């Protein structure tokens, strides 16, 4: 078979298998588009005014975001706008006075009342005090906000209602509320404007609740709502397009450790499990503690005495005597080899002469005692030890 015919045959087999499989796949599968709503990333994850800033930049306005108000860095101009989402209680008195002086030159300041969870007796801060705002006797109540496309809409549900008694030099230009208190007031101070709101939840680009059954429904809050966009545009009207917009969102980016803990767990959890497994493998014991081995409590002399008593108890007294006699004769061979080489009575006389002992006493010491005579055994062992020590 030629090479060309072989390749044609392979191509035919592939077509015979591939074409039916392709037809089956196209008939049994359908292309479906699915949209997945991902959580915010980067600045959008910690800046609730991120969407508002992006919308203002898209409209041609110069916009800056900051976690805290910093007047030396900001260098506010008379036509600028400052939206203070940061709690006004945290604004110190010198900063509050500087903001009011800037407003008098033509600035536009937007701020909100304190959050309800601070308590009724909590201070409301020098900025609200300077404007004559009083929140002591008011609660957080929703205010109906009827628009053409949403007649059942409500706003300002997350903040405290308030009353207003502006000091001299500040006048009320517009207010909105009812018998439960005000939710919005626009004040004029010099050439500038101050807007005080019950809350600013409608300005936030992130939803307040992610518990909706449909993810699309959870995007109805914030600036995704047309009514919220209209209300935001109305609030920014006094200096809109004239200067810089400063968005003070009052929060900080997540720290490195929080990012590692919440976002880096796919890395540190396996590493932690591997470390625990290695420690478990290297551990010698993970059960209850074993008792310490018993220490040796007897001395060598106690062992020797115990061995002797054992031999004496079982009728082995001659073995004890023989051991002491061999020890004596071993020293005799080293100190008096001539006497050690003798035997019988000659050896007894030689030892008696050497030690200057009576003949009978040496003879008694060298005689083996009876196995049952314990007194004679002790006496002969005592004599042998004395004779050994005298050599």
C-alpha angles and dihedrals in degrees: 000000000000122000092246093054090047093055092047089053092050091048091051092051091050092050091047091054102034101048096057091044091051092049091050092048094050092047095048100040131065128196110238128182115217123186116211118198107218124201116259118274134204117355092354089066094064106018110078090189094054094106091048091051092050091049092051092048090050087054090056100258123136104241132180129185126208134173093222135021111261111176097184090056096040097052093198118219124210093255096048127113125221118195106195108200087158112101107270090220088072092057109100121228096253091052091047092053091048091051092051091049090051091049090053088059092055107285126140118226125188119189140156136223122260119285115263096242092070089081134239096278095048119114116254096211136253094277096061091040091055090053094049094245115157122193099161099105099033135092136202109274128163118248119214112241108187117194131171096258096038114033094171096055123134132190142185094041096139101054142064123268113232146192127228133219104164118204124235113299094032123085133185111247100175136356137184127199145085141233090308091062140271126308097183136020131172115209130193119216115174108307095338140079134230122197118195117192134184091231140341102218091125090062094059117101094207120078120250094222133032094184097099117123091229116049089216090061091057090061093064092092126078121020092335086083116084092216090055092051091051092049092047092050090051092051093050093047102102097069100011110150094001104093145346122316115219116199111198102191097179100223137096131232114260114272124247092253093052090050091050092048100044102029103026098053093109086067106036097040094061090043090052092049090049091051092049090048091051091049090049091050093048095046112105095208135006098176132079119316116268118232117254115260115260112262123230106263104178126084125223091258090056090052092050091048091048092050091050093049089050092053091044093050092053097047097261095127093128089061091058092048092046091053092053092044091052090051090052093047091048091057090043090057090053098044102032111017093171094058091044091054092058125081139203121005092346090062091047091052091047093051092046091051091047095049095033089233128141114271094236093052093054091044091053091050092053095050118096110241125226115272093242097042102095094169092054090047093054092046094050093045089050091051093048091050091050091048090049092050091050094056 
